[in-house]
Amino acid sequence: MRDKRFPKKNHLLKSAEFRNVFNKGKKTVTASLVFHVLRTDLGETRLGLAVSRKVGNAVIRNFVKRRIREAFRDSRGSFTESYDIVVYPRRGILEKDFQDYQKSFDQLLNRVRKARH
């Protein structure tokens, strides 16, 4: 069984880490999510979430963050290299199913693989 935990080593925690990804990373947009991706040499793919109050109240924002984290956990093993990824939702995210979140991460993986070749 695959490890589904999300330890601190897989989190972007500091504002400087977020700034670094926003400034140096590549932006990728899907139907549901916006990604900023920066290749690293850390050996671990890390995730940072930026969910604005425009999405909704705290309950709704936390719901969206849980779904994004779960989609990341499902696709984390597919990343062959390490990346820092900052994700934020697009407008209309509340009408999306969990499969849309997973599909967005699959699209990100495909774009990252294409960019490396």
Sequence and secondary structure as in RCSB ss.txt:
>XXXX:A:sequence
MRDKRFPKKNHLLKSAEFRNVFNKGKKTVTASLVFHVLRTDLGETRLGLAVSRKVGNAVIRNFVKRRIREAFRDS
RGSFTESYDIVVYPRRGILEKDFQDYQKSFDQLLNRVRKARH
>XXXX:A:secstr
       GGGB  SHHHHHHHHHHSEEEE SSEEEEEEE SSSS EEEE   GGG SHHHHHHHHHHHHHHHHHH
GGG SS EEEEEEE TTGGG  HHHHHHHHHHHHHHHHHHH 
